[in-house]
């Protein structure tokens, strides 16, 4: 039974960099359900690095920091006669080359670049390909489980993800004037990805999260992918401008009795 009802449909996937990428896991889940995935990677270097991983798929390049490349991508997709039932935006970047600083010392250039790549790119790409989306297409981005916690190990990215979350609402509203395209986010807890491994202090936070999560194991990337596939499918047609939090219950368990005991009476 084709529960997701996406067999034979095409989905545009932005963000695969390697086998650990959330975008790759989403694409694999969609393909298992019979969908066709068209990929967009950052540049030729990433295309070469993912050649084996994405073998047999159509792969385009686009540096979302450059408007001319977004326009070129749209032109290439249109020339190929593409129409998409879904779009996955799994792009995020923050320059922590100077290390994690107190938030009030966030470098202006680094913050604005992160907003451009991690948030504005969704707006720009959605606008560029709007006429290539089916009237009832679904757009899914990858956020984080909460932007209301001052997680110091995450640097300045949480406020940028908050902007991304808000953008979903405005995109859903503006697209509703001419289509039924939906915009939603999957908001995972801490994941084990190549990108997150490069954030100073992230590993310790990840291991701590495993202690807070009731099941004592962190969220898996394939669990995030399954939620994304649902949001991309017609089965979620009543969900728009929302987040699905995938944190395995971490947010309900910060005051676990055993964790409190160990914090107050360390052995």
Secondary structure as GFF3:
##gff-version 3
##sequence-region A 1 267
A	DSSP	beta_strand	10	14	.	.	.	ID=ss1
A	DSSP	alpha_helix	22	32	.	.	.	ID=ss2
A	DSSP	beta_strand	36	41	.	.	.	ID=ss3
A	DSSP	alpha_helix	44	49	.	.	.	ID=ss4
A	DSSP	beta_strand	59	61	.	.	.	ID=ss5
A	DSSP	alpha_helix	67	79	.	.	.	ID=ss6
A	DSSP	beta_strand	84	89	.	.	.	ID=ss7
A	DSSP	three_ten_helix	103	105	.	.	.	ID=ss8
A	DSSP	alpha_helix	108	115	.	.	.	ID=ss9
A	DSSP	pi_helix	116	120	.	.	.	ID=ss10
A	DSSP	alpha_helix	121	128	.	.	.	ID=ss11
A	DSSP	three_ten_helix	130	132	.	.	.	ID=ss12
A	DSSP	beta_strand	133	144	.	.	.	ID=ss13
A	DSSP	three_ten_helix	152	154	.	.	.	ID=ss14
A	DSSP	alpha_helix	157	175	.	.	.	ID=ss15
A	DSSP	beta_strand	182	188	.	.	.	ID=ss16
A	DSSP	alpha_helix	194	197	.	.	.	ID=ss17
A	DSSP	alpha_helix	202	212	.	.	.	ID=ss18
A	DSSP	alpha_helix	221	232	.	.	.	ID=ss19
A	DSSP	three_ten_helix	234	236	.	.	.	ID=ss20
A	DSSP	beta_strand	243	246	.	.	.	ID=ss21
A	DSSP	three_ten_helix	250	252	.	.	.	ID=ss22
A	DSSP	alpha_helix	257	264	.	.	.	ID=ss23
###
